[in-house]
Amino acid sequence: MTIKDIDAGAIRADASAPAIHPQFRSRWSARAMNGDTVSHETLETLLEAARWAPSCFNAQPWRFAYVSNTDEEWSDAFATVMEGNQRWVAKAGALIAVASRRTYEESLAPSPTHTLDTGAAWMSIALQAQTMGLVAHAMLGFHPQLARTNWHVPLGFDLHTIVAVGYPGEIDDLHERLRDRETPSDRKPLAAIAQPGGFDSFEA
Ligand SMILES: Cc1cc2nc3c(=O)[nH]c(=O)nc-3n(C[C@H](O)[C@H](O)[C@H](O)COP(=O)(O)O)c2cc1C
C-alpha cells in the first residue's frame, strides 16, 4: 500500500466540526517516499507559493535553500538530518532548509515576527505540495551547527526547519518502527484551543 491510498481528509472527517476547505485536513506529514528526484522546477513551484505568504510590514524575512537528491550538495545536506529522520529521508527527492532574517533589511531593527511570518511561509509550501501530490514533511530533527555550516546559513539568520519533499512511496518500505505511525494524526478539539472573549480558560 502506498500513501496515495490514504485519504487523510476522510480519516479526519468530523461532521461535528465547522466545515472547512478540504486542503486543511488532506495535508499530512507522511514519511513513505519513493526516492524519485524532485526537480528544481518543482521545488520552485512550492517556493513560489511560500513567496505569497503574509508578513509584518511585508518584510518577507523567509529565506530558503534547496537541494535535489541528484545535486552534488545532497550528501552534505542529507548529513545534517538526524539519524532517526535519515531512515525515511533517504527516500526523499529533495530537501528545503527554511531560515529567516532576525532583523529588518533597511532599519536593521530586530523583527519580532520573523519566526511567525516564516511559519506561515512553510505552511504554504506544505499546502502547495499537498495539491501537487507531493509529500512535504518538516523536521526539527537536524544537527543545528552542522546544518548552519553545510547549508551556509548566514549570521543573523535563524534556521527553523528542514523540509523533506518527495513523491509518495510504499508504507512497507519504511523502517518497521515507522510503519505503524504512517497515518494522519488527530487534533485537539476546537474548544481546547480557541475560546471566545479571552484566554482565561486556558492553562499555562
Ligand atoms: C517545525 C516542525 C518540526 C518537525 N520535526 C519533525 C521531525 O524531526 N521528525 C518527524 O518525523 N516529524 C517532524 N515533524 C512533523 C510533526 O510531527 C507533524 O507535523 C505533527 O505530528 C502533525 O502531523 P501532520 O503534519 O501529519 O498533520 C515536525 C513538524 C514541524 C511543523
The ligand as an SDF file (V2000), in Angstrom:
LIG
                    3D

 31 33  0  0  0  0  0  0  0  0999 V2000
    8.6490   22.5230   12.8030 C   0  0  0  0  0  0  0  0  0  0  0  0
    8.3210   21.0470   12.7320 C   0  0  0  0  0  0  0  0  0  0  0  0
    9.2800   20.1200   13.0670 C   0  0  0  0  0  0  0  0  0  0  0  0
    9.0180   18.7450   12.9430 C   0  0  0  0  0  0  0  0  0  0  0  0
   10.0300   17.8460   13.1770 N   0  0  0  0  0  0  0  0  0  0  0  0
    9.8370   16.5460   12.8610 C   0  0  0  0  0  0  0  0  0  0  0  0
   10.9360   15.6400   12.8930 C   0  0  0  0  0  0  0  0  0  0  0  0
   12.0850   15.9820   13.1880 O   0  0  0  0  0  0  0  0  0  0  0  0
   10.6960   14.3500   12.5520 N   0  0  0  0  0  0  0  0  0  0  0  0
    9.4500   13.9170   12.1920 C   0  0  0  0  0  0  0  0  0  0  0  0
    9.3060   12.7400   11.8710 O   0  0  0  0  0  0  0  0  0  0  0  0
    8.3930   14.7660   12.1260 N   0  0  0  0  0  0  0  0  0  0  0  0
    8.5630   16.0780   12.4330 C   0  0  0  0  0  0  0  0  0  0  0  0
    7.5090   16.9650   12.3330 N   0  0  0  0  0  0  0  0  0  0  0  0
    6.1790   16.5010   11.9030 C   0  0  0  0  0  0  0  0  0  0  0  0
    5.1520   16.5940   13.0400 C   0  0  0  0  0  0  0  0  0  0  0  0
    5.3570   15.5440   13.9360 O   0  0  0  0  0  0  0  0  0  0  0  0
    3.7500   16.5960   12.4300 C   0  0  0  0  0  0  0  0  0  0  0  0
    3.5570   17.7620   11.6690 O   0  0  0  0  0  0  0  0  0  0  0  0
    2.6710   16.5350   13.5160 C   0  0  0  0  0  0  0  0  0  0  0  0
    2.7190   15.3130   14.2130 O   0  0  0  0  0  0  0  0  0  0  0  0
    1.2790   16.7200   12.9350 C   0  0  0  0  0  0  0  0  0  0  0  0
    1.0440   15.7340   11.9530 O   0  0  0  0  0  0  0  0  0  0  0  0
    0.6480   16.0770   10.4570 P   0  0  0  0  0  0  0  0  0  0  0  0
    1.6350   17.1090    9.9390 O   0  0  0  0  0  0  0  0  0  0  0  0
    0.7510   14.7820    9.7360 O   0  0  0  0  0  0  0  0  0  0  0  0
   -0.7460   16.6380   10.4510 O   0  0  0  0  0  0  0  0  0  0  0  0
    7.7390   18.3210   12.5000 C   0  0  0  0  0  0  0  0  0  0  0  0
    6.7670   19.2830   12.1830 C   0  0  0  0  0  0  0  0  0  0  0  0
    7.0470   20.6260   12.2850 C   0  0  0  0  0  0  0  0  0  0  0  0
    5.9930   21.6290   11.8830 C   0  0  0  0  0  0  0  0  0  0  0  0
  1  2  1  0
  2  3  1  0
  2 30  2  0
  3  4  2  0
  4  5  1  0
  4 28  1  0
  5  6  2  0
  6  7  1  0
  6 13  1  0
  7  8  2  0
  7  9  1  0
  9 10  1  0
 10 11  2  0
 10 12  1  0
 12 13  2  0
 13 14  1  0
 14 15  1  0
 14 28  1  0
 15 16  1  0
 16 17  1  0
 16 18  1  0
 18 19  1  0
 18 20  1  0
 20 21  1  0
 20 22  1  0
 22 23  1  0
 23 24  1  0
 24 25  2  0
 24 26  1  0
 24 27  1  0
 28 29  2  0
 29 30  1  0
 30 31  1  0
M  END
$$$$
